[in-house]
Amino acid sequence: MQMNARFISTSIAGLFGLSVLTGCGGSSSSDDTLVAPVATAFNLNFKAMSGSEEINCDTMLTGYGSDQSYSVGLSDLRFYVSNIKFYDQYDVEIEITLDENEFQYQNAEGFVGLVDMTSNSSGSCQSDAIAFSEGTARTNTSITGTLFDTGVTKVTFDVGVPQGVMKDVIATNSAEDAPSPLNEMYWSWAGGYRHFVMNFAIEDTNGIAGEGYLHIGSRGCGGDGLLALEGKDECDFVNTPKVELIDFDPAVNTVVIDVQKVLNDVAFASTNGTDAPAVSCHSAPSSAQVDCGPIFVNFGIDGDTGEATASSNLTVSME
Protein backbone atom coordinates (compact mmCIF):
# COMPACT_ATOMS: atom_id res chain seq x y z
CA MET A 1 0.00 0.00 0.00
CA GLN A 2 1.31 3.40 -0.95
CA MET A 3 0.77 6.39 1.30
CA ASN A 4 0.84 9.94 0.08
CA ALA A 5 2.11 12.32 2.73
CA ARG A 6 0.07 15.23 1.48
CA PHE A 7 -3.13 13.52 2.58
CA ILE A 8 -1.98 13.10 6.22
CA SER A 9 -3.74 15.55 8.48
CA THR A 10 -1.70 18.42 9.82
CA SER A 11 -3.24 17.74 13.20
CA ILE A 12 -1.42 14.41 13.30
CA ALA A 13 1.85 16.14 12.40
CA GLY A 14 1.25 18.64 15.15
CA LEU A 15 0.52 15.89 17.64
CA PHE A 16 3.75 14.13 16.75
CA GLY A 17 5.69 17.36 17.12
CA LEU A 18 4.18 17.91 20.53
CA SER A 19 5.31 14.46 21.67
CA VAL A 20 8.89 15.24 20.61
CA LEU A 21 8.93 18.57 22.40
CA THR A 22 7.45 17.09 25.56
CA GLY A 23 9.94 14.23 25.54
CA CYS A 24 12.86 16.68 25.28
CA GLY A 25 11.75 18.89 28.18
CA GLY A 26 13.88 18.41 31.27
CA SER A 27 10.96 18.78 33.68
CA SER A 28 8.74 16.12 32.06
CA SER A 29 8.81 12.48 32.99
CA SER A 30 8.40 9.64 30.48
CA ASP A 31 4.87 9.08 31.83
CA ASP A 32 3.88 12.56 30.59
CA THR A 33 5.12 12.02 27.03
CA LEU A 34 2.36 12.31 24.44
CA VAL A 35 2.60 9.48 21.91
CA ALA A 36 1.12 9.82 18.43
CA PRO A 37 -1.50 7.22 17.42
CA VAL A 38 -0.23 4.28 15.39
CA ALA A 39 -1.13 4.22 11.68
CA THR A 40 -3.04 1.01 10.86
CA ALA A 41 -4.16 -0.27 7.48
CA PHE A 42 -7.90 -0.92 7.18
CA ASN A 43 -10.32 -2.57 4.78
CA LEU A 44 -13.91 -1.35 4.67
CA ASN A 45 -15.49 -4.54 3.33
CA PHE A 46 -18.82 -4.84 1.51
CA LYS A 47 -21.14 -7.79 0.87
CA ALA A 48 -24.36 -8.12 -1.16
CA MET A 49 -27.18 -10.15 0.38
CA SER A 50 -30.79 -11.07 -0.31
CA GLY A 51 -32.21 -11.40 3.19
CA SER A 52 -30.02 -14.10 4.77
CA GLU A 53 -28.69 -15.36 1.42
CA GLU A 54 -25.43 -14.08 -0.05
CA ILE A 55 -25.67 -12.88 -3.65
CA ASN A 56 -24.46 -15.25 -6.35
CA CYS A 57 -24.68 -14.63 -10.09
CA ASP A 58 -25.61 -18.28 -10.61
CA THR A 59 -28.62 -18.24 -8.26
CA MET A 60 -32.13 -16.89 -8.82
CA LEU A 61 -33.17 -15.12 -5.62
CA THR A 62 -36.77 -15.88 -4.63
CA GLY A 63 -39.49 -14.14 -2.64
CA TYR A 64 -39.67 -10.75 -4.38
CA GLY A 65 -42.71 -8.58 -5.00
CA SER A 66 -45.68 -7.85 -2.74
CA ASP A 67 -46.92 -11.45 -3.13
CA GLN A 68 -43.37 -12.88 -3.11
CA SER A 69 -44.02 -14.49 -6.51
CA TYR A 70 -41.01 -13.14 -8.39
CA SER A 71 -37.42 -14.34 -8.65
CA VAL A 72 -34.44 -12.08 -9.34
CA GLY A 73 -31.03 -12.84 -10.85
CA LEU A 74 -28.48 -10.02 -10.59
CA SER A 75 -26.75 -8.92 -13.76
CA ASP A 76 -24.87 -5.89 -12.41
CA LEU A 77 -24.46 -4.36 -8.95
CA ARG A 78 -22.08 -1.40 -8.61
CA PHE A 79 -22.04 1.75 -6.51
CA TYR A 80 -19.73 4.60 -5.58
CA VAL A 81 -18.77 5.32 -1.96
CA SER A 82 -17.57 8.70 -0.69
CA ASN A 83 -17.28 10.96 2.38
CA ILE A 84 -16.09 8.02 4.53
CA LYS A 85 -15.64 8.87 8.21
CA PHE A 86 -14.73 6.72 11.22
CA TYR A 87 -15.48 7.72 14.82
CA ASP A 88 -14.22 6.58 18.22
CA GLN A 89 -16.21 5.81 21.37
CA TYR A 90 -16.46 9.53 22.17
CA ASP A 91 -17.93 10.24 18.71
CA VAL A 92 -14.72 12.03 17.72
CA GLU A 93 -13.73 11.63 14.08
CA ILE A 94 -10.60 9.52 13.52
CA GLU A 95 -8.00 10.73 11.03
CA ILE A 96 -7.68 8.52 7.95
CA THR A 97 -5.92 8.41 4.61
CA LEU A 98 -7.39 6.57 1.64
CA ASP A 99 -5.43 4.63 -0.95
CA GLU A 100 -5.38 5.62 -4.61
CA ASN A 101 -5.75 2.80 -7.15
CA GLU A 102 -7.96 1.76 -10.06
CA PHE A 103 -11.01 1.64 -7.74
CA GLN A 104 -10.21 4.68 -5.57
CA TYR A 105 -9.72 8.25 -6.75
CA GLN A 106 -9.31 11.57 -4.99
CA ASN A 107 -8.66 15.15 -5.92
CA ALA A 108 -8.91 18.48 -4.14
CA GLU A 109 -12.71 18.14 -4.09
CA GLY A 110 -12.82 14.80 -2.27
CA PHE A 111 -12.58 11.03 -2.47
CA VAL A 112 -14.67 8.44 -4.29
CA GLY A 113 -14.34 4.65 -4.45
CA LEU A 114 -16.16 2.08 -6.59
CA VAL A 115 -17.64 -1.09 -5.10
CA ASP A 116 -18.42 -3.65 -7.83
CA MET A 117 -20.13 -6.77 -6.50
CA THR A 118 -20.64 -8.66 -9.78
CA SER A 119 -18.47 -9.74 -12.71
CA ASN A 120 -19.83 -10.47 -16.18
CA SER A 121 -18.64 -14.06 -16.51
CA SER A 122 -21.37 -16.40 -15.24
CA GLY A 123 -25.09 -16.95 -14.76
CA SER A 124 -27.31 -13.88 -14.90
CA CYS A 125 -24.18 -11.68 -14.80
CA GLN A 126 -23.04 -12.76 -18.27
CA SER A 127 -22.92 -9.91 -20.76
CA ASP A 128 -25.82 -11.33 -22.83
CA ALA A 129 -28.05 -12.29 -19.89
CA ILE A 130 -30.33 -9.24 -20.29
CA ALA A 131 -30.88 -6.84 -23.15
CA PHE A 132 -29.10 -3.87 -21.61
CA SER A 133 -26.13 -5.38 -19.81
CA GLU A 134 -23.17 -3.20 -18.87
CA GLY A 135 -21.43 -5.15 -16.11
CA THR A 136 -17.63 -5.33 -16.03
CA ALA A 137 -15.25 -8.26 -15.67
CA ARG A 138 -13.49 -6.78 -12.66
CA THR A 139 -14.88 -6.78 -9.12
CA ASN A 140 -14.01 -4.91 -5.95
CA THR A 141 -15.54 -5.39 -2.51
CA SER A 142 -13.30 -3.24 -0.28
CA ILE A 143 -12.29 0.37 0.26
CA THR A 144 -8.76 0.52 1.67
CA GLY A 145 -6.64 3.02 3.52
CA THR A 146 -4.92 3.83 6.79
CA LEU A 147 -6.40 5.11 10.03
CA PHE A 148 -4.75 6.50 13.14
CA ASP A 149 -6.39 3.99 15.40
CA THR A 150 -7.98 5.05 18.66
CA GLY A 151 -10.71 2.39 18.53
CA VAL A 152 -13.38 2.65 15.81
CA THR A 153 -17.00 2.40 16.95
CA LYS A 154 -18.89 4.01 14.03
CA VAL A 155 -18.64 4.57 10.28
CA THR A 156 -20.57 6.95 8.05
CA PHE A 157 -20.42 7.35 4.28
CA ASP A 158 -22.38 8.42 1.22
CA VAL A 159 -23.39 6.18 -1.67
CA GLY A 160 -22.41 8.27 -4.66
CA VAL A 161 -20.02 10.67 -6.32
CA PRO A 162 -19.51 13.98 -4.45
CA GLN A 163 -20.85 16.95 -6.37
CA GLY A 164 -17.48 18.73 -6.39
CA VAL A 165 -15.65 15.66 -7.71
CA MET A 166 -18.31 15.20 -10.39
CA LYS A 167 -18.01 18.81 -11.49
CA ASP A 168 -14.21 18.78 -11.59
CA VAL A 169 -13.83 15.48 -13.44
CA ILE A 170 -16.47 16.17 -16.09
CA ALA A 171 -15.25 19.73 -16.63
CA THR A 172 -11.61 18.72 -17.13
CA ASN A 173 -11.86 15.35 -18.91
CA SER A 174 -13.57 13.55 -21.73
CA ALA A 175 -15.28 10.20 -21.24
CA GLU A 176 -12.22 8.55 -22.82
CA ASP A 177 -9.63 10.11 -20.50
CA ALA A 178 -11.61 10.22 -17.24
CA PRO A 179 -9.68 8.70 -14.33
CA SER A 180 -10.62 5.23 -13.09
CA PRO A 181 -13.09 4.47 -11.55
CA LEU A 182 -14.91 7.55 -12.90
CA ASN A 183 -14.69 6.31 -16.49
CA GLU A 184 -17.92 4.32 -16.02
CA MET A 185 -21.45 4.66 -14.62
CA TYR A 186 -22.19 8.14 -16.01
CA TRP A 187 -25.63 9.00 -17.44
CA SER A 188 -23.89 10.57 -20.40
CA TRP A 189 -20.64 12.45 -20.18
CA ALA A 190 -22.41 15.81 -20.04
CA GLY A 191 -25.19 14.58 -17.76
CA GLY A 192 -23.43 13.43 -14.59
CA TYR A 193 -22.95 10.17 -12.72
CA ARG A 194 -25.17 7.37 -11.52
CA HIS A 195 -24.35 6.67 -7.88
CA PHE A 196 -25.90 3.19 -7.72
CA VAL A 197 -26.56 0.72 -10.55
CA MET A 198 -28.45 -2.56 -10.25
CA ASN A 199 -29.56 -4.43 -13.36
CA PHE A 200 -31.27 -7.81 -13.01
CA ALA A 201 -33.27 -10.56 -14.67
CA ILE A 202 -36.79 -11.26 -13.38
CA GLU A 203 -38.96 -14.37 -13.59
CA ASP A 204 -42.51 -14.91 -12.31
CA THR A 205 -44.06 -18.16 -11.10
CA ASN A 206 -45.34 -18.91 -14.62
CA GLY A 207 -41.83 -18.77 -16.03
CA ILE A 208 -42.39 -15.43 -17.80
CA ALA A 209 -39.11 -13.53 -17.94
CA GLY A 210 -38.54 -9.81 -17.60
CA GLU A 211 -35.83 -7.31 -16.72
CA GLY A 212 -35.10 -4.71 -14.07
CA TYR A 213 -33.04 -1.52 -14.31
CA LEU A 214 -32.42 0.51 -11.16
CA HIS A 215 -30.18 3.54 -11.59
CA ILE A 216 -29.92 6.13 -8.83
CA GLY A 217 -28.01 9.27 -9.73
CA SER A 218 -28.10 13.04 -9.55
CA ARG A 219 -30.60 14.86 -11.78
CA GLY A 220 -30.89 18.44 -12.97
CA CYS A 221 -27.13 18.84 -13.27
CA GLY A 222 -27.01 20.92 -16.46
CA GLY A 223 -29.05 21.28 -19.61
CA ASP A 224 -29.19 22.98 -23.01
CA GLY A 225 -25.80 21.66 -24.04
CA LEU A 226 -24.04 22.43 -20.77
CA LEU A 227 -21.73 19.98 -19.03
CA ALA A 228 -22.88 18.61 -15.69
CA LEU A 229 -22.63 21.33 -13.00
CA GLU A 230 -21.35 23.89 -15.47
CA GLY A 231 -22.45 27.17 -13.92
CA LYS A 232 -23.73 25.56 -10.68
CA ASP A 233 -22.18 23.78 -7.70
CA GLU A 234 -24.89 21.20 -7.06
CA CYS A 235 -27.45 19.29 -9.09
CA ASP A 236 -31.11 20.12 -8.52
CA PHE A 237 -31.63 16.60 -7.12
CA VAL A 238 -28.46 15.20 -5.53
CA ASN A 239 -30.01 11.77 -4.73
CA THR A 240 -27.02 10.51 -2.72
CA PRO A 241 -28.03 7.90 -0.08
CA LYS A 242 -26.37 8.26 3.33
CA VAL A 243 -25.25 5.50 5.71
CA GLU A 244 -24.46 5.42 9.43
CA LEU A 245 -23.43 2.17 11.15
CA ILE A 246 -23.02 2.26 14.92
CA ASP A 247 -20.89 -0.25 16.88
CA PHE A 248 -18.98 -0.86 13.68
CA ASP A 249 -15.33 -1.96 13.63
CA PRO A 250 -13.75 -2.41 10.14
CA ALA A 251 -11.46 -5.11 11.55
CA VAL A 252 -14.51 -7.19 12.51
CA ASN A 253 -17.61 -6.03 10.64
CA THR A 254 -18.76 -5.98 7.01
CA VAL A 255 -21.11 -3.50 5.31
CA VAL A 256 -24.13 -5.31 3.85
CA ILE A 257 -26.30 -4.09 0.97
CA ASP A 258 -29.58 -6.05 1.03
CA VAL A 259 -31.11 -6.33 -2.46
CA GLN A 260 -34.38 -7.56 -1.00
CA LYS A 261 -34.69 -4.35 1.02
CA VAL A 262 -33.72 -2.27 -2.02
CA LEU A 263 -36.72 -3.73 -3.88
CA ASN A 264 -39.15 -3.79 -0.94
CA ASP A 265 -42.72 -2.75 -1.96
CA VAL A 266 -41.82 -2.69 -5.69
CA ALA A 267 -44.71 -4.06 -7.78
CA PHE A 268 -42.70 -5.82 -10.55
CA ALA A 269 -45.59 -4.98 -12.89
CA SER A 270 -45.17 -4.61 -16.63
CA THR A 271 -44.86 -1.05 -17.88
CA ASN A 272 -44.82 -1.77 -21.63
CA GLY A 273 -48.18 -3.45 -22.17
CA THR A 274 -46.85 -7.01 -22.10
CA ASP A 275 -47.13 -9.76 -19.48
CA ALA A 276 -43.41 -9.60 -18.76
CA PRO A 277 -42.56 -8.44 -15.21
CA ALA A 278 -40.40 -5.32 -15.05
CA VAL A 279 -38.75 -2.83 -12.70
CA SER A 280 -37.60 0.57 -13.96
CA CYS A 281 -36.18 3.48 -11.98
CA HIS A 282 -33.87 6.14 -13.39
CA SER A 283 -33.97 8.59 -10.47
CA ALA A 284 -37.19 10.39 -11.40
CA PRO A 285 -40.03 9.48 -9.02
CA SER A 286 -43.13 10.17 -11.13
CA SER A 287 -46.11 8.55 -12.82
CA ALA A 288 -43.74 7.47 -15.58
CA GLN A 289 -41.29 5.86 -13.10
CA VAL A 290 -43.57 4.49 -10.39
CA ASP A 291 -40.93 2.05 -9.12
CA CYS A 292 -38.75 4.97 -8.02
CA GLY A 293 -41.24 5.86 -5.28
CA PRO A 294 -40.70 2.86 -2.98
CA ILE A 295 -37.04 2.50 -3.99
CA PHE A 296 -36.28 6.08 -2.94
CA VAL A 297 -38.09 5.49 0.36
CA ASN A 298 -36.00 2.35 0.92
CA PHE A 299 -32.78 4.34 0.36
CA GLY A 300 -33.92 7.20 2.60
CA ILE A 301 -34.08 9.73 -0.26
CA ASP A 302 -36.80 12.39 -0.41
CA GLY A 303 -38.15 12.15 -3.95
CA ASP A 304 -39.36 15.76 -3.88
CA THR A 305 -36.02 17.30 -2.90
CA GLY A 306 -33.28 14.72 -3.56
CA GLU A 307 -32.09 15.06 0.05
CA ALA A 308 -31.19 11.92 2.02
CA THR A 309 -31.00 10.88 5.69
CA ALA A 310 -29.01 7.94 7.05
CA SER A 311 -31.63 7.04 9.65
CA SER A 312 -34.18 6.41 6.87
CA ASN A 313 -31.90 4.22 4.73
CA LEU A 314 -33.19 0.65 5.12
CA THR A 315 -30.99 -0.95 2.49
CA VAL A 316 -27.58 -0.96 4.23
CA SER A 317 -26.71 -2.76 7.46
CA MET A 318 -23.72 -4.63 8.89
CA GLU A 319 -22.69 -8.06 10.07
N, C-alpha and C positions, 0 to 999 in steps of 0.2 A: 504494500500500500504506500502510495506517495502522499506526502503531506506538503502543502504549500504554506509557507510561513506567513504570507500576507493575509491568510484567512484566520489566523490565531488572534483571539481577542486581545486588545491592549490591556484589558483588565487582568488577564492572566500574566502578561509580562510584568505589569506593575506589582502583582502579588509576589512573583518570583524575586523581583528586585527588593521588595520589602524584606523577604526572608534573608537575603544576603546581607542587607544592612543591619538587620537585627542580630544576625549571627556574628557580625564583626564587632558589635558594640561591647566594650569592656564590662559594662554593668549588667549585661543580660546573661542569664544562664541558658544552658542548652534546652531546658524545659520551656523557655519562652520563645524559642525560635519558631517562626511561622514557616511551615513547609507547603510548597505549592502542590495542588492536587496532581495525581498521576494520570497521564494521558493513556486511555484505554480504547482499543479498537472495538467498535460495535457493529452488529448487523441488525437492522430493523427488518424482520422477516415477515412475509405475507403468505397467506394461504387462501385458496378459494374453496368454499364449501357449499353444499346444498342441504340445509338442515344439519344433520349429523354425518352426512356423507361427503367425503372429499371429492372435488371435481376431477373427472377423468374424461379425456376426449373420446374414449371408446365406450362410454356408458351413457345411456339415455336416463336422465334424471326424472323421476316420476313425482306425481302429486301436485302439479301446478294448476293454476286457474281456480276460480271460486268453487267449483265442484270437484277439484283435484283430478280432473279427467285428462289432463294434458301432460305429455312428456317433453323434455327439453334436452337437446344435445349441443353443448357449447361449440361454436366455431371460432370465436375470437373474444378474449377478455384481456383488455389492456387499460391502464389508467396512469395518469401522472400524479406525483406526490410532491408537495412543496410546503414551505413554511413549517418545517419540522422543528419541534421544541421538546426538550426533556426537562423535567422538574424533579427536585428532591423532596424529601418529606416535609419541608417547610414551605413548599410551593414556590421555591426560588428556582429560576431558570438556570440550567447547567450549560456551561460553555461547550460548544461542539464545533468540529470542523467536518466537512463532508467531502468525500472523495470525488474526483473528476475522472470519468471514464465514458465508455460508449452509452451507458444508461443514465449517467448523472452529469448535469451541466450547471454551471453557475456563471453569472456575470455580475456587474455592479448592481443590477436590479433584483438579484435574488437567485435562489437555487430551485432546480426542478429535476426530479428523477422519474424514470419510467418503470413501472411494474408491468410485466407481460406474463400472464399466467398460462398461456396456451401457445403451442407451436402450430405448424400447419402440415404435420406429417402423418397424422393417423385419425381414424374415426371421423367424427363430425367436424374436426379441426382441419381436415384436408382442404386444399385450396379450391376443390370443385364440389365441396359438400353442400354449399348453398349458392344461390345465384350471385350474390354480391359478397364475395369473400375477400378479405384483405389482411388476414392474419400473416404473421411473419414466422420464419423458421426459428429465430432466436427466442429465448425466454429469459426472464429475470425475476426473481422473487425476493430480492433483498435490496435495501438501501444501506450503504456502508459509509463509515466515517470513524471519527475519533471523538470521544467525550472525556472531559476532565472530571472523573468519577467522584461524586460525593453521595452516591446511592440514588438511583433513579426510581421514582414511584409514580410517574405520570408521563404520558406522551400526548402531544397534540400535533395535528397536521391538517393540511388542506388536500383535497383530491382535485388537482387541476394545475394549470399553468398560471403563475402569477401574472397579473395584468402588465406590470412593468417589463417582465421578461418577454411576454408575448409582443409587446409594442417594439421593444428593442430588436428582437430577432427578426421579425417580419419587416421592419423598416430598413434593416441593414443587410439582409440576405435575400437570395432567391430560394425557391423550393429546392433547387438542385444543390445549393451550397450551404443550406441551413445546418447548424451543428447537430450531431446526434446527441440526444434522442428526439430533437425537435424537427427532424426531417420526416416525420410521419404524424398521422392523426390530426391533420389540419382540415377544416371544412373545405376551404380552397386557400391558396396562399394569401390572397387579399382578405379573406374572411375571418381568420382567427383559428384557434385550436379547439378541438374536442377534448374535454378533460377525461372522459370515461367512455369507453367503447365496449359494447357487448353484443355480438352477433350470434345467432343460434338457430338451429333447426328445431321445428316443433312437430309433434305428432299427436293426434287425438286417439280416443279409444277405438275408433273405426279404422285406424290406419291411414287417415288422411293427413298428408304432410303439408307443412307450411314453414314460414320463416319469420324470425324476429330480428329487429334492428333497433338497438337502444344506444343513442349517442347523446351524451350530455356535454354541452359546451357553452361558451359565452355567445350571446347574441347581441345584435345592435352595436357592432364594433366599428362600423364604417358605413360605406354606401356611396352610390354614384361614382364608382370608379376609384374611391379612396382605398388605401391599404388599411388593414385593421388597426384601429386606435390612432390613425393619422388625424391630428387635430383634436384628440381627446385623450384623457389618461385612463379611462375605464369604460368598458362596454356598458350598454344600457342595462343588460341582464348578465351579471357575472356568472351566476349558476355554478359556483364552486363549493361542493359539499365540504363540511368541516367535521373533524373527528377529535374526540377527547377520550382517552382510555386511562382510567384511574387504577392504581395498584398494578401498574405495568412496569416490568423490568425487561429490557431487550435481551438480556442474557438468559431469560427464562421463558418469556411469553412471545406469542406470535399474533400478528394482526390478521383477523379473519374477515373476508368479504363473503357474505352469505347471499348467493344468487336467488335463493328462495325468497328471502326478505326483499331483495331488489324488485322482484316481480310480484310481491304481495298485492292482492286486490286488482291485478290486471286481468281483463276479461278474456284475452286470447281470441277475440272475435274477428272474423274476416272484415276487412275494410275495403275490399275491391270487388264485392259482389259475387264472390265464389264461396265454396264451402270450406276452403282452406283456412285453417287457423292462422292468425298473424298477430304480431306485436310491432308497433311502430312509434318511436319517440325520437324526435330530433330537436329537443330542447325548446319546443314551443307549445306549452299547454294551451289547448284550444279545441274547438269542435272538430277541427281537422286532425288533431293529434290527441285523441282522448286518452291514450295510454300514458301520456306524459303526466296527467293529473295525479294518479296514485304513485307513479314512480318518483315524481318530485317530492311528494309527501314522505315516501320511504327514505329518501336521501336527506330530508330535513331542509329542502329548498322551498322558499316561497315563490310560487309560480307567477305571482303578480309583480314581484319586485326583483327576483333573482338573488335575494339575500338568503344566507344559510345559517343555521345554528347547529352546533354539535349535539346538543341535548336532544334534538329532534331527529337525528340521523339514526335510523334503525338498521341500516345495512351492514355496519362495521362493528365488530366486537373483538374479543381476544380469547386466546386459550393458552 
